[in-house]
Amino acid sequence: MIDHPVLAASERFGLRLGLDRMRRFLGEFDTPQDRYPTVHVGGTNGKGSVCTMVAEILRRQGYRTGLYTSPHLQRVNERILVDGLEIGDDALDSLLRRIAAVPRELAAAPGDDEPSDEPLTYFEILTAAAFVHFAEAVVDVAVIEVGMGGRLDATNVIRPVVSAITTIGLDHTELLGPDVASIAGEKAGILKPGVPAVVGGVPPDALRVIRTIAQERGTPLMVYDQDFHITRDGETFTWHGPGRVLPDLRAGMPGTHQVDNAAVAVAVTECLPLHLQCGGTAVREGLFHAKIAARLEWVTSDVLVDGAHNPDGAVTLAAYLRSREPRRPRTLVLGCSREKDVHAIAVLLAPQVDRVYTTACAHTRALSPEQVATALEGLSIPVQAAGGIKEALAAARALDGEVIVAGSVFLAGAVRDMLGVR
């Protein structure tokens, strides 16, 4: 399903943070999010990977597992999975129509802080659809990725059995705050009293904020490199935690950063309640077989797509490209949304590429190719506005080297579509 009239109509309402409206609306469906255990994962980068790894581990253990992630690359169905299978077009259509049929006054209550006459946003509709679908599919457990921030994100209506914060970096600063401490405060909004939480490799300023909020709420923490750690041995690693050591683990997704994500994912499964415990075989198989498109993905022999859309993501992509020396000449095809720091992304990637072709990502807030090129003035390598995605990709491939596509998940999805990758 590429588009749907219910979702298309909701896009004009943009982004709106808040929980009251979501709680009221889900009440019309008998609070589906409370009918199964959930795992809640937030963070700046890595949360989609950790969610996918945790879900795959649970599935390999034999649990019927829901997985909700965002955004999607090519089809909105990708966001809602049960046992690794996307929700079907007919099922999604039925859900969206049921959601749209709820009278607006039932999804709003006068006197609340949130306006009483505003309908659900695009993200809220899909989050509600996921919660209802998982309940009706009778999942044993669902893994839920935070959309943005955490404290006021639509997913934060759940009470999970485990929470996780993967990383903290500068992204969405216009909404979440200007520094890592402010952003950490928003991310830590998913912590719940008495619910264990795993924290990945975050900066010291961020960890201090997270620890303070955890202490206030009575949230037990497991912190990477303090309460659990890993030792690496070539392509495998051993996970060390309280009372358990798991050797011979391997992340199936490329990039050294995925080993860190895998370490967090294992810690999450270690914090699960007894009725959702996972054995060593499930952990090994789940980590190795977990895959996500557009994460350092070579879609053809000459085209790599990556969803890097912030400086931290660019650091990871640059490290991967650096590891592939010696190399063929590289062209970076770059497109970004208006709120992203496109100059910082390009500066970080510039040492690993030979030129930049700018384009417009497939998003309503996309910068034009000319705007991206202007933002990159002074870069140490040639920059050229190369038109739309089709034109930019064709021009880059004509140079007979490697093409690196980055800056936007929407751009990555569009390139996968053009190259016939599903």
Salt bridges, closest charged atoms under 4 A:
ASP20 OD1 - ARG23 NH1 3.78
GLU56 OE2 - ARG59 NH2 3.06
GLU56 OE2 - ARG60 NE 2.90
GLU78 OE2 - ARG75 NH2 3.92
ASP83 OD2 - ARG64 NH1 3.63
GLU86 OE2 - ARG75 NH2 2.68
ASP93 OD1 - HIS4 NE2 2.75
ASP93 OD1 - ARG97 NE 2.84
ASP112 OD2 - ARG24 NH1 2.27
GLU114 OE1 - ARG21 NH1 3.10
GLU118 OE1 - ARG16 NE 3.07
GLU124 OE2 - ARG21 NH2 2.74
GLU136 OE2 - ARG98 NH2 2.73
ASP171 OD2 - HIS172 NE2 3.82
ASP171 OD2 - HIS309 NE2 3.54
ASP171 OD1 - LYS340 NZ 2.95
GLU186 OE2 - ARG151 NE 3.22
ASP205 OD1 - ARG208 NH2 2.14
GLU235 OE1 - ARG250 NH2 2.84
ASP260 OD1 - ARG232 NH2 2.98
GLU270 OE2 - ARG244 NH1 2.47
GLU297 OE1 - ARG416 NE 2.91
ASP302 OD1 - ARG397 NH2 2.97
GLU325 OE2 - ARG327 NE 3.69
GLU339 OE2 - ARG365 NH2 2.87
ASP354 OD2 - ARG327 NH1 2.96
ASP400 OD1 - ARG328 NH2 3.80
GLU402 OE2 - ARG324 NH2 3.36
GLU402 OE1 - ARG330 NE 2.96
ASP417 OD1 - ARG422 NH1 2.97
